[in-house]
Amino acid sequence: ARDRSGRTKTNEVFIRLKDHLDRFPDFYNASLVKEEAEDIDDI
């Protein structure tokens, strides 16, 4: 399905995700590190 931009939803998601990662490169890394630290505390 194509929206008004003419891009497929898959391409739209990819473009938005890539743009987000370009703006916030540590966004997911920080959350992953935090979760790993919490998992270690549970052991």
C-alpha positions as CSV (number, residue, x, y, z in Angstrom):
1,A,0.0,0.0,0.0
2,R,1.3,3.4,-0.9
3,D,0.5,6.5,1.0
4,R,0.6,10.1,-0.2
5,S,4.4,10.2,-0.4
6,G,4.3,7.4,-3.0
7,R,6.6,5.2,-0.9
8,T,5.7,1.7,0.3
9,K,5.2,1.3,4.0
10,T,8.3,-0.9,4.3
11,N,10.4,1.9,2.7
12,E,8.8,4.5,4.9
13,V,9.6,2.6,8.1
14,F,13.1,2.0,6.9
15,I,13.6,5.7,6.1
16,R,12.2,6.8,9.4
17,L,14.2,4.3,11.4
18,K,17.4,5.2,9.6
19,D,16.7,8.9,10.1
20,H,16.0,8.3,13.8
21,L,19.3,6.3,14.2
22,D,21.2,9.1,12.5
23,R,19.8,11.6,14.9
24,F,20.0,9.5,18.0
25,P,22.8,6.9,17.5
26,D,22.9,5.9,21.2
27,F,19.1,5.6,21.6
28,Y,18.9,1.8,21.3
29,N,22.4,1.1,22.6
30,A,21.7,2.8,25.9
31,S,18.5,0.9,26.5
32,L,20.2,-2.4,25.6
33,V,23.1,-1.8,28.0
34,K,20.6,-0.9,30.7
35,E,18.6,-4.1,30.2
36,E,21.8,-6.2,30.2
37,A,22.9,-4.6,33.5
38,E,19.5,-5.3,35.0
39,D,19.7,-9.0,33.9
40,I,23.1,-9.3,35.5
41,D,21.7,-8.0,38.8
42,D,19.1,-10.7,38.8
43,I,21.6,-13.5,38.8
